[in-house]
Amino acid sequence: MSGEVTFDAKEWEDMIRTIDKNVTDPKPMLRAAFGTRGFKDVIDHFQNEEGRTGSWKPSQRAIREGGKTLQDTGNLRQNFNVSNIRDKGKDAIVFFNPTPYAAQHDLGTDKLPQREFMFLTDDAQEDMLKIILDLVVK
């Protein structure tokens, strides 16, 4: 006997109606998901000293002192705060670091190699999606 699975569109329609009813403003759910899993993911980039494509190029200071790259004074890392979120339009939020040189290090310049830290891994995005779905479909 073969196995079978019945796919009923009514279940999906019911879920979509529930989502539509429960999500009048998605930003609080985005904040909750980012404030937990997304924030941890960005901080992990500092701990692991790596970006999307692998390990950061060590800074001369880190090599000389045996320290961590981008963590000399601690200002850059310490200026990551879950309250550094602002609305972007109706359905989005932006997480930012107010340190004046954050973008230079994240993007790289003619004089600084790129040491990307402002991104979310696939695992973090999946976890954040689960958090949002839990909030929406309860």
C-alpha positions in Angstrom: 0.0 0.0 0.0 1.4 3.4 -0.9 1.4 6.3 1.5 -0.4 9.5 0.7 -0.7 13.0 2.1 -3.7 15.2 1.6 -3.0 18.9 1.1 -6.1 20.9 1.9 -6.0 24.6 0.8 -8.6 25.4 3.5 -6.0 24.9 6.2 -3.7 27.5 4.5 -6.6 29.9 4.0 -7.5 29.7 7.7 -3.8 30.3 8.6 -3.6 33.3 6.2 -6.8 34.8 7.7 -5.3 34.4 11.2 -2.1 36.1 10.1 -4.0 38.9 8.4 -6.1 39.4 11.6 -3.2 39.3 14.0 -0.7 41.4 12.0 -1.9 45.0 11.8 1.6 46.3 12.6 4.5 43.9 12.0 7.2 46.1 13.5 6.8 44.8 17.1 7.2 41.2 16.0 10.3 42.2 13.9 11.7 44.0 17.0 11.0 40.9 19.1 12.7 38.6 16.6 15.7 40.8 16.1 16.0 41.8 19.7 16.5 38.1 20.6 18.0 36.1 17.8 19.2 38.7 15.4 21.1 40.8 18.0 22.9 37.6 19.2 23.9 36.8 15.6 25.5 40.2 15.1 27.4 40.0 18.4 28.6 36.4 17.5 30.3 37.9 14.4 32.5 39.9 16.8 33.1 36.9 19.0 34.0 34.7 16.1 35.8 37.5 14.1 34.2 36.5 10.9 31.9 37.8 8.2 29.8 36.1 5.5 32.8 34.9 3.5 35.0 33.8 6.4 37.4 35.1 9.0 38.3 38.7 9.1 41.8 39.8 8.2 43.4 40.4 11.6 44.3 44.0 12.4 47.9 45.0 13.0 47.0 46.0 16.5 45.4 42.6 17.2 48.4 40.8 15.8 50.9 43.0 17.8 48.9 42.8 21.1 47.4 39.3 20.7 43.9 40.9 20.9 40.8 40.7 18.9 40.2 42.6 15.6 37.7 45.5 15.9 37.8 45.2 19.6 40.6 47.6 20.7 38.6 50.0 22.9 35.3 48.0 22.8 33.4 51.1 21.6 32.2 49.4 18.3 31.0 46.2 20.0 29.5 48.1 23.0 27.5 50.4 20.8 25.4 47.5 19.6 22.3 47.7 21.7 18.9 46.2 21.1 17.4 49.7 21.5 19.3 50.8 18.3 16.3 50.0 16.1 14.3 52.5 14.1 11.3 52.2 11.9 11.8 52.1 8.2 8.5 52.7 6.5 5.3 50.8 7.4 6.7 47.2 7.5 10.4 47.3 8.3 12.9 48.1 11.0 16.6 49.0 10.8 19.2 48.0 13.3 22.2 50.4 13.5 25.4 51.1 15.3 25.9 54.8 16.0 29.7 54.5 16.2 31.0 57.0 13.6 33.4 54.5 12.0 31.1 51.4 12.1 30.2 51.6 8.4 33.9 52.0 7.4 34.8 48.8 9.1 31.7 46.9 7.9 32.0 48.0 4.3 35.7 48.6 4.0 37.5 51.6 2.5 40.6 52.2 0.4 42.6 52.1 3.6 40.6 49.5 5.7 39.8 46.0 4.7 36.1 45.0 4.9 35.3 43.2 8.2 31.6 42.7 7.7 29.6 42.3 10.9 26.2 43.9 10.1 24.4 40.9 8.5 22.3 38.0 9.6 23.2 34.4 9.0 20.8 32.0 7.4 20.3 30.2 10.7 19.5 33.5 12.5 17.0 34.4 9.8 15.3 31.0 10.1 15.1 31.3 13.8 13.7 34.8 13.6 11.1 33.6 11.1 10.0 30.9 13.6 9.8 33.5 16.4 7.6 35.7 14.1 5.4 32.7 13.1 4.9 31.8 16.7 3.8 35.3 17.5 1.5 35.5 14.5 -0.2 32.1 14.6 -0.9 31.9 18.3 
